[in-house]
Amino acid sequence: MCRTIALLLAALVLGTAVTAQDAGSGGKGATQILFASNDPLTLTIEAPLEAIFKEREQVSSYHPGVVILEDSDGSRVRLDVQLKTRGKFRLNPRHCGFPPLRINFKKKQVEGTIFSGQDKLKLVTHCQDKRADYEQYILLEHLAYRTYNLLTDLSYQVRLARITYVDTEGVREPLTKYAFFIEDEDDMAGRVGWGVVQVPMVPPFEYEQDQLNLAEVFQFLVGNTDWAAFVSPPDKAVCCHNITVIGRPAGPVYPVPYDFDWTGLVSARYARPDPSLPIRSVRQRLYRGICRDRGQLDATLPAFQEQKEAIYALYQDQEGLEEKQVERTVKYLDEFYEIIGDPKKVKREIHDRCREISR
């Protein structure tokens, strides 16, 4: 079945087809303000954190709070917001005492601020208050997003922040930790001239193949096996797992990866590979891309070589990243570049381990 029929029918089944925006229209130009710089923001969040954190179900309610934006000149801007918990694994209190948050801004109130044009944003938080390594995970995961930014515009932008959290109920002690904001999915898709496509599945060869290729090699670079680009997970009706599908229901469509805390690059203490995979640690790379012509795959590798210096610089220059983490990450990157720089290792580690998919 051709791309047009297959994807359009799938979209109609769900009744959630999203039409692409005109190319170049961009997602609400003002949203670029937040992500136009990589300098960390300095913020204070005041909210009833203890009450918010008690809600650990998939459906949670918003609670009123305040985001205080601190400028370099010492001025402070108070923004009324609503906050609630979100996520899945990190939402579970057994895994994270401090869960990820979703912040709902008032559009009129944020005009003229760094959050101009924003509505609802995901905030990835530090997970555990008393374990310093969890804050290192935040820095590394945000850099994984920025690594993919270097390779393609079809990627989520992020913005690091140093946030002081104040529990207005007075139950939790104030604390200051790193966190990062993730670009809204509709804004991300609109920024590159497309829309989010919500379908139950995407046949592998219906994707734009160069972009799928790039995403699959990137997942190998960061050591990620916690993703699926073709079908919806058991608990979701929409494709895919840690992949956002953008484009048009009638094609073309593109995969945009996200959520990198289970990668070997981050190497969070809770991250474990699926038991069905032939690896024992997330630090072990396993190529999960589909099998394709050798020349087609090899044509993707120069993009990683061209950005090699810039990729290393991200980790070597990141403020707050401990020296031991920098050394460990550089070693992990070295292993990837040793593989893609040696045709025999490319064959053994990538071509011979690809997944056979019928057209």
DRENLUMDO-702423 format. One record per residue (C-alpha): residue in one letter; residue number from 1; x, y, z. Coordinates in nm, 3 decimals, decimal comma, padded with zeros to 5 digits, m for minus. Each point is the difference from the previous one (the first is absolute). Layout:
<sepa residuo="a" num="NUM" x="X" y="Y" z="Z"/>
...
//
This chain:
<sepa residuo="m" num="1" x="00,000" y="00,000" z="00,000"/>
<sepa residuo="c" num="2" x="00,139" y="00,336" z="m00,091"/>
<sepa residuo="r" num="3" x="00,099" y="00,257" z="00,260"/>
<sepa residuo="t" num="4" x="m00,298" y="00,223" z="m00,074"/>
<sepa residuo="i" num="5" x="m00,262" y="m00,271" z="00,053"/>
<sepa residuo="a" num="6" x="00,167" y="m00,176" z="00,294"/>
<sepa residuo="l" num="7" x="00,063" y="00,304" z="00,216"/>
<sepa residuo="l" num="8" x="m00,320" y="00,183" z="m00,092"/>
<sepa residuo="l" num="9" x="m00,215" y="m00,300" z="00,086"/>
<sepa residuo="a" num="10" x="00,184" y="m00,047" z="00,328"/>
<sepa residuo="a" num="11" x="m00,056" y="00,363" z="00,088"/>
<sepa residuo="l" num="12" x="m00,369" y="m00,020" z="m00,087"/>
<sepa residuo="v" num="13" x="m00,044" y="m00,304" z="00,222"/>
<sepa residuo="l" num="14" x="00,115" y="00,205" z="00,294"/>
<sepa residuo="g" num="15" x="m00,172" y="00,314" z="m00,117"/>
<sepa residuo="t" num="16" x="00,307" y="00,198" z="00,095"/>
<sepa residuo="a" num="17" x="00,166" y="00,090" z="m00,326"/>
<sepa residuo="v" num="18" x="00,198" y="00,323" z="00,026"/>
<sepa residuo="t" num="19" x="00,058" y="00,202" z="m00,312"/>
<sepa residuo="a" num="20" x="00,351" y="00,131" z="m00,056"/>
<sepa residuo="q" num="21" x="00,061" y="00,370" z="00,019"/>
<sepa residuo="d" num="22" x="00,134" y="00,185" z="m00,297"/>
<sepa residuo="a" num="23" x="00,373" y="m00,062" z="m00,028"/>
<sepa residuo="g" num="24" x="00,194" y="00,278" z="00,160"/>
<sepa residuo="s" num="25" x="m00,298" y="00,132" z="00,197"/>
<sepa residuo="g" num="26" x="00,174" y="m00,097" z="00,322"/>
<sepa residuo="g" num="27" x="m00,164" y="m00,077" z="00,332"/>
<sepa residuo="k" num="28" x="m00,113" y="00,335" z="00,138"/>
<sepa residuo="g" num="29" x="00,321" y="00,194" z="m00,055"/>
<sepa residuo="a" num="30" x="m00,009" y="00,139" z="00,353"/>
<sepa residuo="t" num="31" x="00,062" y="m00,348" z="00,140"/>
<sepa residuo="q" num="32" x="00,353" y="00,025" z="m00,135"/>
<sepa residuo="i" num="33" x="00,088" y="00,251" z="00,273"/>
<sepa residuo="l" num="34" x="00,027" y="m00,262" z="00,275"/>
<sepa residuo="f" num="35" x="00,219" y="m00,229" z="m00,208"/>
<sepa residuo="a" num="36" x="00,205" y="00,266" z="m00,179"/>
<sepa residuo="s" num="37" x="00,276" y="m00,026" z="00,260"/>
<sepa residuo="n" num="38" x="00,171" y="m00,286" z="00,182"/>
<sepa residuo="d" num="39" x="00,086" y="00,210" z="00,304"/>
<sepa residuo="p" num="40" x="m00,164" y="m00,150" z="00,311"/>
<sepa residuo="l" num="41" x="m00,300" y="00,188" z="00,135"/>
<sepa residuo="t" num="42" x="m00,017" y="00,097" z="00,365"/>
<sepa residuo="l" num="43" x="m00,349" y="m00,059" z="00,138"/>
<sepa residuo="t" num="44" x="m00,191" y="m00,044" z="00,323"/>
<sepa residuo="i" num="45" x="m00,315" y="m00,212" z="00,013"/>
<sepa residuo="e" num="46" x="m00,236" y="00,055" z="00,293"/>
<sepa residuo="a" num="47" x="m00,282" y="m00,252" z="00,025"/>
<sepa residuo="p" num="48" x="m00,166" y="m00,251" z="00,236"/>
<sepa residuo="l" num="49" x="00,254" y="m00,265" z="m00,098"/>
<sepa residuo="e" num="50" x="m00,099" y="m00,253" z="00,263"/>
<sepa residuo="a" num="51" x="m00,360" y="00,003" z="m00,122"/>
<sepa residuo="i" num="52" x="00,108" y="m00,015" z="m00,365"/>
<sepa residuo="f" num="53" x="00,236" y="m00,292" z="00,061"/>
<sepa residuo="k" num="54" x="m00,273" y="m00,209" z="00,162"/>
<sepa residuo="e" num="55" x="m00,164" y="m00,035" z="m00,341"/>
<sepa residuo="r" num="56" x="00,186" y="m00,285" z="m00,169"/>
<sepa residuo="e" num="57" x="m00,265" y="m00,130" z="m00,239"/>
<sepa residuo="q" num="58" x="00,001" y="00,052" z="m00,377"/>
<sepa residuo="v" num="59" x="m00,284" y="00,247" z="00,045"/>
<sepa residuo="s" num="60" x="00,090" y="00,280" z="00,240"/>
<sepa residuo="s" num="61" x="m00,141" y="00,344" z="00,077"/>
<sepa residuo="y" num="62" x="00,157" y="00,344" z="m00,030"/>
<sepa residuo="h" num="63" x="00,095" y="00,199" z="00,308"/>
<sepa residuo="p" num="64" x="00,067" y="00,377" z="00,012"/>
<sepa residuo="g" num="65" x="00,357" y="00,118" z="00,033"/>
<sepa residuo="v" num="66" x="00,242" y="00,274" z="m00,095"/>
<sepa residuo="v" num="67" x="00,306" y="00,001" z="m00,224"/>
<sepa residuo="i" num="68" x="00,241" y="00,280" z="00,088"/>
<sepa residuo="l" num="69" x="00,230" y="00,088" z="m00,287"/>
<sepa residuo="e" num="70" x="00,328" y="00,160" z="00,100"/>
<sepa residuo="d" num="71" x="00,178" y="00,218" z="m00,257"/>
<sepa residuo="s" num="72" x="00,375" y="00,064" z="m00,009"/>
<sepa residuo="d" num="73" x="m00,059" y="00,355" z="00,125"/>
<sepa residuo="g" num="74" x="m00,162" y="m00,133" z="00,317"/>
<sepa residuo="s" num="75" x="m00,359" y="00,082" z="m00,096"/>
<sepa residuo="r" num="76" x="m00,268" y="m00,257" z="00,073"/>
<sepa residuo="v" num="77" x="m00,319" y="m00,076" z="m00,191"/>
<sepa residuo="r" num="78" x="m00,277" y="m00,202" z="00,166"/>
<sepa residuo="l" num="79" x="m00,215" y="m00,218" z="m00,224"/>
<sepa residuo="d" num="80" x="m00,317" y="m00,171" z="00,122"/>
<sepa residuo="v" num="81" x="00,000" y="m00,361" z="m00,119"/>
<sepa residuo="q" num="82" x="m00,167" y="m00,336" z="00,053"/>
<sepa residuo="l" num="83" x="00,210" y="m00,310" z="00,070"/>
<sepa residuo="k" num="84" x="m00,064" y="m00,373" z="00,005"/>
<sepa residuo="t" num="85" x="00,191" y="m00,327" z="m00,005"/>
<sepa residuo="r" num="86" x="00,058" y="m00,190" z="m00,324"/>
<sepa residuo="g" num="87" x="00,203" y="m00,286" z="m00,141"/>
<sepa residuo="k" num="88" x="m00,005" y="m00,375" z="00,041"/>
<sepa residuo="f" num="89" x="00,306" y="m00,172" z="00,148"/>
<sepa residuo="r" num="90" x="00,123" y="00,314" z="00,175"/>
<sepa residuo="l" num="91" x="m00,353" y="00,071" z="00,122"/>
<sepa residuo="n" num="92" x="00,013" y="m00,308" z="00,221"/>
<sepa residuo="p" num="93" x="00,098" y="00,105" z="00,358"/>
<sepa residuo="r" num="94" x="00,212" y="m00,314" z="00,034"/>
<sepa residuo="h" num="95" x="00,225" y="00,137" z="m00,272"/>
<sepa residuo="c" num="96" x="m00,015" y="00,377" z="00,046"/>
<sepa residuo="g" num="97" x="m00,075" y="00,199" z="00,312"/>
<sepa residuo="f" num="98" x="m00,008" y="00,315" z="m00,214"/>
<sepa residuo="p" num="99" x="m00,205" y="m00,081" z="m00,314"/>
<sepa residuo="p" num="100" x="00,001" y="00,175" z="m00,339"/>
<sepa residuo="l" num="101" x="m00,241" y="00,292" z="m00,032"/>
<sepa residuo="r" num="102" x="m00,219" y="00,167" z="m00,257"/>
<sepa residuo="i" num="103" x="m00,029" y="00,377" z="00,031"/>
<sepa residuo="n" num="104" x="m00,297" y="00,185" z="m00,146"/>
<sepa residuo="f" num="105" x="00,079" y="00,367" z="m00,068"/>
<sepa residuo="k" num="106" x="m00,247" y="00,282" z="m00,054"/>
<sepa residuo="k" num="107" x="00,067" y="00,113" z="m00,356"/>
<sepa residuo="k" num="108" x="m00,085" y="00,365" z="00,056"/>
<sepa residuo="q" num="109" x="00,209" y="00,019" z="00,316"/>
<sepa residuo="v" num="110" x="00,316" y="m00,138" z="m00,162"/>
<sepa residuo="e" num="111" x="00,002" y="00,252" z="m00,284"/>
<sepa residuo="g" num="112" x="00,329" y="00,186" z="m00,002"/>
<sepa residuo="t" num="113" x="00,177" y="m00,264" z="00,210"/>
<sepa residuo="i" num="114" x="00,226" y="m00,294" z="m00,086"/>
<sepa residuo="f" num="115" x="m00,314" y="m00,217" z="00,004"/>
<sepa residuo="s" num="116" x="m00,180" y="00,212" z="m00,259"/>
<sepa residuo="g" num="117" x="m00,219" y="m00,219" z="m00,222"/>
<sepa residuo="q" num="118" x="00,011" y="m00,299" z="00,234"/>
<sepa residuo="d" num="119" x="m00,308" y="m00,179" z="00,128"/>
<sepa residuo="k" num="120" x="00,074" y="m00,337" z="00,160"/>
<sepa residuo="l" num="121" x="00,357" y="m00,124" z="00,042"/>
<sepa residuo="k" num="122" x="00,153" y="m00,320" z="00,128"/>
<sepa residuo="l" num="123" x="00,264" y="00,042" z="00,270"/>
<sepa residuo="v" num="124" x="00,245" y="m00,285" z="00,056"/>
<sepa residuo="t" num="125" x="00,107" y="00,007" z="00,364"/>
<sepa residuo="h" num="126" x="00,278" y="m00,158" z="00,205"/>
<sepa residuo="c" num="127" x="m00,206" y="m00,294" z="00,134"/>
<sepa residuo="q" num="128" x="00,188" y="m00,046" z="00,331"/>
<sepa residuo="d" num="129" x="00,081" y="00,283" z="00,241"/>
<sepa residuo="k" num="130" x="00,292" y="m00,155" z="00,189"/>
<sepa residuo="r" num="131" x="00,191" y="m00,178" z="m00,276"/>
<sepa residuo="a" num="132" x="00,243" y="00,222" z="m00,189"/>
<sepa residuo="d" num="133" x="00,027" y="m00,243" z="m00,291"/>
<sepa residuo="y" num="134" x="m00,364" y="00,061" z="m00,091"/>
<sepa residuo="e" num="135" x="00,077" y="00,363" z="m00,071"/>
<sepa residuo="q" num="136" x="00,281" y="m00,117" z="m00,226"/>
<sepa residuo="y" num="137" x="m00,259" y="m00,209" z="m00,187"/>
<sepa residuo="i" num="138" x="m00,198" y="00,320" z="m00,067"/>
<sepa residuo="l" num="139" x="00,302" y="00,168" z="m00,156"/>
<sepa residuo="l" num="140" x="00,083" y="m00,304" z="m00,212"/>
<sepa residuo="e" num="141" x="m00,354" y="m00,059" z="m00,121"/>
<sepa residuo="h" num="142" x="m00,043" y="00,362" z="m00,103"/>
<sepa residuo="l" num="143" x="00,329" y="m00,029" z="m00,192"/>
<sepa residuo="a" num="144" x="m00,132" y="m00,307" z="m00,182"/>
<sepa residuo="y" num="145" x="m00,278" y="00,219" z="m00,138"/>
<sepa residuo="r" num="146" x="00,252" y="00,265" z="m00,097"/>
<sepa residuo="t" num="147" x="00,214" y="m00,263" z="m00,170"/>
<sepa residuo="y" num="148" x="m00,291" y="m00,089" z="m00,225"/>
<sepa residuo="n" num="149" x="m00,061" y="00,372" z="m00,061"/>
<sepa residuo="l" num="150" x="00,347" y="00,012" z="m00,159"/>
<sepa residuo="l" num="151" x="m00,097" y="m00,274" z="m00,243"/>
<sepa residuo="t" num="152" x="m00,347" y="00,116" z="m00,107"/>
<sepa residuo="d" num="153" x="m00,256" y="00,274" z="00,048"/>
<sepa residuo="l" num="154" x="m00,264" y="m00,274" z="00,027"/>
<sepa residuo="s" num="155" x="00,069" y="m00,031" z="00,371"/>
<sepa residuo="y" num="156" x="m00,127" y="00,127" z="00,333"/>
<sepa residuo="q" num="157" x="00,165" y="00,313" z="00,133"/>
<sepa residuo="v" num="158" x="00,074" y="00,022" z="00,372"/>
<sepa residuo="r" num="159" x="00,099" y="00,270" z="00,247"/>
<sepa residuo="l" num="160" x="00,192" y="m00,068" z="00,319"/>
<sepa residuo="a" num="161" x="m00,104" y="00,178" z="00,319"/>
<sepa residuo="r" num="162" x="00,133" y="00,036" z="00,352"/>
<sepa residuo="i" num="163" x="m00,315" y="m00,006" z="00,209"/>
<sepa residuo="t" num="164" x="m00,063" y="00,074" z="00,365"/>
<sepa residuo="y" num="165" x="m00,311" y="m00,184" z="00,116"/>
<sepa residuo="v" num="166" x="m00,200" y="00,145" z="00,291"/>
<sepa residuo="d" num="167" x="m00,280" y="m00,208" z="00,150"/>
<sepa residuo="t" num="168" x="m00,271" y="00,249" z="00,097"/>
<sepa residuo="e" num="169" x="m00,139" y="m00,256" z="00,246"/>
<sepa residuo="g" num="170" x="00,329" y="00,007" z="00,188"/>
<sepa residuo="v" num="171" x="00,027" y="m00,381" z="00,009"/>
<sepa residuo="r" num="172" x="00,302" y="m00,029" z="m00,228"/>
<sepa residuo="e" num="173" x="00,320" y="00,196" z="00,049"/>
<sepa residuo="p" num="174" x="00,094" y="00,240" z="m00,282"/>
<sepa residuo="l" num="175" x="00,259" y="m00,139" z="m00,238"/>
<sepa residuo="t" num="176" x="00,176" y="00,101" z="m00,321"/>
<sepa residuo="k" num="177" x="00,054" y="m00,249" z="m00,282"/>
<sepa residuo="y" num="178" x="00,052" y="m00,021" z="m00,375"/>
<sepa residuo="a" num="179" x="m00,299" y="m00,075" z="m00,222"/>
<sepa residuo="f" num="180" x="m00,083" y="00,056" z="m00,366"/>
<sepa residuo="f" num="181" x="m00,299" y="00,103" z="m00,208"/>
<sepa residuo="i" num="182" x="m00,095" y="m00,195" z="m00,313"/>
<sepa residuo="e" num="183" x="m00,154" y="00,166" z="m00,303"/>
<sepa residuo="d" num="184" x="m00,372" y="m00,068" z="m00,046"/>
<sepa residuo="e" num="185" x="m00,054" y="m00,269" z="m00,265"/>
<sepa residuo="d" num="186" x="m00,234" y="00,210" z="m00,212"/>
<sepa residuo="d" num="187" x="00,243" y="00,292" z="00,012"/>
<sepa residuo="m" num="188" x="00,285" y="m00,233" z="m00,097"/>
<sepa residuo="a" num="189" x="m00,193" y="m00,136" z="m00,298"/>
<sepa residuo="g" num="190" x="m00,119" y="00,346" z="m00,106"/>
<sepa residuo="r" num="191" x="00,350" y="00,144" z="00,026"/>
<sepa residuo="v" num="192" x="00,115" y="m00,234" z="m00,278"/>
<sepa residuo="g" num="193" x="m00,315" y="00,049" z="m00,206"/>
<sepa residuo="w" num="194" x="m00,196" y="m00,313" z="00,091"/>
<sepa residuo="g" num="195" x="m00,259" y="m00,127" z="00,246"/>
<sepa residuo="v" num="196" x="m00,012" y="m00,283" z="00,252"/>
<sepa residuo="v" num="197" x="m00,147" y="m00,311" z="m00,163"/>
<sepa residuo="q" num="198" x="m00,197" y="m00,223" z="00,237"/>
<sepa residuo="v" num="199" x="m00,039" y="m00,349" z="m00,144"/>
<sepa residuo="p" num="200" x="00,009" y="m00,347" z="00,160"/>
<sepa residuo="m" num="201" x="00,295" y="m00,113" z="m00,209"/>
<sepa residuo="v" num="202" x="00,249" y="00,107" z="m00,264"/>
<sepa residuo="p" num="203" x="00,139" y="m00,268" z="m00,233"/>
<sepa residuo="p" num="204" x="00,381" y="00,036" z="00,004"/>
<sepa residuo="f" num="205" x="00,036" y="00,081" z="m00,367"/>
<sepa residuo="e" num="206" x="m00,271" y="00,267" z="00,012"/>
<sepa residuo="y" num="207" x="00,237" y="00,226" z="00,192"/>
<sepa residuo="e" num="208" x="00,229" y="00,234" z="m00,189"/>
<sepa residuo="q" num="209" x="00,291" y="m00,242" z="m00,004"/>
<sepa residuo="d" num="210" x="00,293" y="00,239" z="00,044"/>
<sepa residuo="q" num="211" x="m00,158" y="00,145" z="00,313"/>
<sepa residuo="l" num="212" x="m00,086" y="m00,344" z="00,139"/>
<sepa residuo="n" num="213" x="00,357" y="m00,105" z="m00,071"/>
<sepa residuo="l" num="214" x="00,135" y="00,301" z="00,186"/>
<sepa residuo="a" num="215" x="m00,226" y="m00,062" z="00,301"/>
<sepa residuo="e" num="216" x="00,098" y="m00,368" z="00,018"/>
<sepa residuo="v" num="217" x="00,374" y="00,071" z="m00,010"/>
<sepa residuo="f" num="218" x="m00,047" y="00,275" z="00,260"/>
<sepa residuo="q" num="219" x="m00,171" y="m00,249" z="00,233"/>
<sepa residuo="f" num="220" x="00,307" y="m00,220" z="m00,047"/>
<sepa residuo="l" num="221" x="00,228" y="00,295" z="00,080"/>
<sepa residuo="v" num="222" x="m00,170" y="00,070" z="00,334"/>
<sepa residuo="g" num="223" x="m00,050" y="m00,369" z="00,075"/>
<sepa residuo="n" num="224" x="m00,381" y="00,001" z="m00,001"/>
<sepa residuo="t" num="225" x="m00,215" y="m00,311" z="m00,042"/>
<sepa residuo="d" num="226" x="m00,305" y="00,148" z="00,177"/>
<sepa residuo="w" num="227" x="m00,186" y="00,112" z="m00,312"/>
<sepa residuo="a" num="228" x="m00,228" y="m00,130" z="m00,274"/>
<sepa residuo="a" num="229" x="m00,070" y="00,193" z="m00,319"/>
<sepa residuo="f" num="230" x="m00,256" y="m00,219" z="m00,174"/>
<sepa residuo="v" num="231" x="m00,281" y="m00,106" z="00,236"/>
<sepa residuo="s" num="232" x="m00,176" y="00,134" z="00,307"/>
<sepa residuo="p" num="233" x="00,094" y="m00,148" z="00,338"/>
<sepa residuo="p" num="234" x="m00,260" y="m00,221" z="00,176"/>
<sepa residuo="d" num="235" x="m00,124" y="00,285" z="00,222"/>
<sepa residuo="k" num="236" x="m00,042" y="00,255" z="m00,281"/>
<sepa residuo="a" num="237" x="m00,222" y="00,029" z="m00,306"/>
<sepa residuo="v" num="238" x="00,242" y="00,230" z="m00,181"/>
<sepa residuo="c" num="239" x="00,337" y="m00,085" z="m00,149"/>
<sepa residuo="c" num="240" x="00,271" y="m00,007" z="00,126"/>
<sepa residuo="h" num="241" x="00,222" y="m00,066" z="00,308"/>
<sepa residuo="n" num="242" x="00,228" y="00,298" z="00,071"/>
<sepa residuo="i" num="243" x="m00,040" y="00,109" z="m00,362"/>
<sepa residuo="t" num="244" x="m00,221" y="00,284" z="m00,123"/>
<sepa residuo="v" num="245" x="m00,124" y="m00,041" z="m00,357"/>
<sepa residuo="i" num="246" x="m00,019" y="00,325" z="m00,195"/>
<sepa residuo="g" num="247" x="m00,089" y="00,081" z="m00,360"/>
<sepa residuo="r" num="248" x="m00,336" y="m00,061" z="m00,171"/>
<sepa residuo="p" num="249" x="m00,231" y="m00,302" z="00,028"/>
<sepa residuo="a" num="250" x="00,035" y="m00,038" z="m00,378"/>
<sepa residuo="g" num="251" x="00,379" y="00,024" z="00,027"/>
<sepa residuo="p" num="252" x="00,277" y="00,075" z="00,032"/>
<sepa residuo="v" num="253" x="00,049" y="m00,086" z="00,368"/>
<sepa residuo="y" num="254" x="00,309" y="00,034" z="00,221"/>
<sepa residuo="p" num="255" x="00,100" y="m00,148" z="00,338"/>
<sepa residuo="v" num="256" x="00,112" y="00,235" z="00,279"/>
<sepa residuo="p" num="257" x="00,155" y="m00,179" z="00,300"/>
<sepa residuo="y" num="258" x="m00,029" y="00,115" z="00,360"/>
<sepa residuo="d" num="259" x="00,045" y="m00,122" z="00,360"/>
<sepa residuo="f" num="260" x="00,362" y="m00,105" z="00,044"/>
<sepa residuo="d" num="261" x="00,040" y="m00,081" z="00,369"/>
<sepa residuo="w" num="262" x="00,019" y="m00,375" z="m00,077"/>
<sepa residuo="t" num="263" x="00,295" y="00,043" z="m00,233"/>
<sepa residuo="g" num="264" x="00,353" y="m00,121" z="00,054"/>
<sepa residuo="l" num="265" x="00,115" y="00,359" z="m00,038"/>
<sepa residuo="v" num="266" x="m00,197" y="00,107" z="00,308"/>
<sepa residuo="s" num="267" x="00,036" y="m00,337" z="00,173"/>
<sepa residuo="a" num="268" x="m00,251" y="00,068" z="00,278"/>
<sepa residuo="r" num="269" x="00,024" y="m00,244" z="00,287"/>
<sepa residuo="y" num="270" x="m00,359" y="m00,117" z="m00,061"/>
<sepa residuo="a" num="271" x="00,044" y="m00,062" z="m00,374"/>
<sepa residuo="r" num="272" x="m00,004" y="m00,363" z="m00,112"/>
<sepa residuo="p" num="273" x="m00,029" y="m00,145" z="m00,350"/>
<sepa residuo="d" num="274" x="m00,304" y="m00,206" z="m00,089"/>
<sepa residuo="p" num="275" x="00,066" y="m00,362" z="00,111"/>
<sepa residuo="s" num="276" x="m00,076" y="m00,120" z="m00,353"/>
<sepa residuo="l" num="277" x="00,304" y="00,183" z="m00,138"/>
<sepa residuo="p" num="278" x="00,347" y="m00,161" z="m00,016"/>
<sepa residuo="i" num="279" x="00,162" y="00,266" z="00,221"/>
<sepa residuo="r" num="280" x="00,034" y="00,023" z="00,376"/>
<sepa residuo="s" num="281" x="00,064" y="00,372" z="00,040"/>
<sepa residuo="v" num="282" x="m00,125" y="00,314" z="m00,171"/>
<sepa residuo="r" num="283" x="00,366" y="00,090" z="m00,048"/>
<sepa residuo="q" num="284" x="00,021" y="m00,281" z="m00,255"/>
<sepa residuo="r" num="285" x="m00,099" y="00,131" z="m00,339"/>
<sepa residuo="l" num="286" x="m00,243" y="m00,203" z="m00,207"/>
<sepa residuo="y" num="287" x="m00,107" y="00,121" z="m00,343"/>
<sepa residuo="r" num="288" x="m00,380" y="m00,014" z="m00,028"/>
<sepa residuo="g" num="289" x="m00,039" y="00,153" z="m00,345"/>
<sepa residuo="i" num="290" x="m00,152" y="m00,183" z="m00,295"/>
<sepa residuo="c" num="291" x="00,215" y="m00,173" z="m00,260"/>
<sepa residuo="r" num="292" x="00,061" y="00,199" z="m00,313"/>
<sepa residuo="d" num="293" x="00,243" y="00,033" z="m00,287"/>
<sepa residuo="r" num="294" x="00,358" y="00,042" z="00,123"/>
<sepa residuo="g" num="295" x="00,049" y="00,310" z="m00,208"/>
<sepa residuo="q" num="296" x="m00,314" y="00,165" z="00,136"/>
<sepa residuo="l" num="297" x="00,108" y="m00,049" z="00,360"/>
<sepa residuo="d" num="298" x="00,358" y="00,100" z="m00,067"/>
<sepa residuo="a" num="299" x="m00,124" y="00,324" z="m00,156"/>
<sepa residuo="t" num="300" x="m00,137" y="00,099" z="00,341"/>
<sepa residuo="l" num="301" x="00,326" y="m00,040" z="00,193"/>
<sepa residuo="p" num="302" x="00,177" y="00,312" z="m00,137"/>
<sepa residuo="a" num="303" x="m00,260" y="00,218" z="00,174"/>
<sepa residuo="f" num="304" x="00,128" y="m00,133" z="00,333"/>
<sepa residuo="q" num="305" x="00,362" y="00,049" z="m00,103"/>
<sepa residuo="e" num="306" x="m00,070" y="00,358" z="m00,106"/>
<sepa residuo="q" num="307" x="m00,144" y="00,083" z="00,341"/>
<sepa residuo="k" num="308" x="00,253" y="m00,200" z="00,203"/>
<sepa residuo="e" num="309" x="00,192" y="00,299" z="00,136"/>
<sepa residuo="a" num="310" x="m00,320" y="00,187" z="00,087"/>
<sepa residuo="i" num="311" x="m00,147" y="m00,307" z="00,171"/>
<sepa residuo="y" num="312" x="00,305" y="m00,050" z="00,221"/>
<sepa residuo="a" num="313" x="00,001" y="00,371" z="00,084"/>
<sepa residuo="l" num="314" x="m00,355" y="m00,022" z="00,137"/>
<sepa residuo="y" num="315" x="00,113" y="m00,233" z="00,277"/>
<sepa residuo="q" num="316" x="00,344" y="00,145" z="00,059"/>
<sepa residuo="d" num="317" x="m00,137" y="00,354" z="00,041"/>
<sepa residuo="q" num="318" x="m00,312" y="m00,074" z="00,204"/>
<sepa residuo="e" num="319" x="00,002" y="00,195" z="00,326"/>
<sepa residuo="g" num="320" x="m00,090" y="m00,217" z="00,298"/>
<sepa residuo="l" num="321" x="00,099" y="m00,328" z="m00,163"/>
<sepa residuo="e" num="322" x="00,253" y="m00,172" z="00,223"/>
<sepa residuo="e" num="323" x="00,342" y="m00,083" z="m00,143"/>
<sepa residuo="k" num="324" x="m00,052" y="m00,372" z="00,049"/>
<sepa residuo="q" num="325" x="m00,324" y="00,021" z="m00,197"/>
<sepa residuo="v" num="326" x="00,172" y="00,190" z="m00,280"/>
<sepa residuo="e" num="327" x="00,274" y="m00,263" z="m00,018"/>
<sepa residuo="r" num="328" x="m00,253" y="m00,285" z="00,005"/>
<sepa residuo="t" num="329" x="m00,210" y="00,163" z="m00,270"/>
<sepa residuo="v" num="330" x="00,297" y="00,077" z="m00,223"/>
<sepa residuo="k" num="331" x="00,107" y="m00,363" z="00,025"/>
<sepa residuo="y" num="332" x="m00,351" y="m00,109" z="m00,098"/>
<sepa residuo="l" num="333" x="00,002" y="00,234" z="m00,299"/>
<sepa residuo="d" num="334" x="00,346" y="m00,127" z="m00,097"/>
<sepa residuo="e" num="335" x="m00,139" y="m00,353" z="m00,020"/>
<sepa residuo="f" num="336" x="m00,271" y="00,114" z="m00,242"/>
<sepa residuo="y" num="337" x="00,243" y="00,186" z="m00,222"/>
<sepa residuo="e" num="338" x="00,241" y="m00,293" z="m00,001"/>
<sepa residuo="i" num="339" x="m00,283" y="m00,215" z="m00,137"/>
<sepa residuo="i" num="340" x="m00,121" y="00,233" z="m00,275"/>
<sepa residuo="g" num="341" x="00,359" y="00,077" z="m00,101"/>
<sepa residuo="d" num="342" x="00,080" y="m00,366" z="m00,071"/>
<sepa residuo="p" num="343" x="m00,191" y="m00,174" z="m00,285"/>
<sepa residuo="k" num="344" x="00,050" y="m00,341" z="00,162"/>
<sepa residuo="k" num="345" x="m00,147" y="00,120" z="00,329"/>
<sepa residuo="v" num="346" x="m00,287" y="00,170" z="m00,185"/>
<sepa residuo="k" num="347" x="m00,082" y="m00,335" z="m00,159"/>
<sepa residuo="r" num="348" x="00,030" y="m00,193" z="00,326"/>
<sepa residuo="e" num="349" x="m00,174" y="00,244" z="00,237"/>
<sepa residuo="i" num="350" x="m00,259" y="00,157" z="m00,231"/>
<sepa residuo="h" num="351" x="m00,064" y="m00,192" z="m00,322"/>
<sepa residuo="d" num="352" x="00,016" y="m00,345" z="00,156"/>
<sepa residuo="r" num="353" x="m00,224" y="00,102" z="00,291"/>
<sepa residuo="c" num="354" x="m00,273" y="00,185" z="m00,189"/>
<sepa residuo="r" num="355" x="m00,361" y="m00,113" z="00,014"/>
<sepa residuo="e" num="356" x="m00,141" y="m00,175" z="m00,305"/>
<sepa residuo="i" num="357" x="m00,327" y="00,165" z="m00,104"/>
<sepa residuo="s" num="358" x="m00,203" y="m00,103" z="m00,303"/>
<sepa residuo="r" num="359" x="m00,113" y="00,272" z="m00,236"/>
//
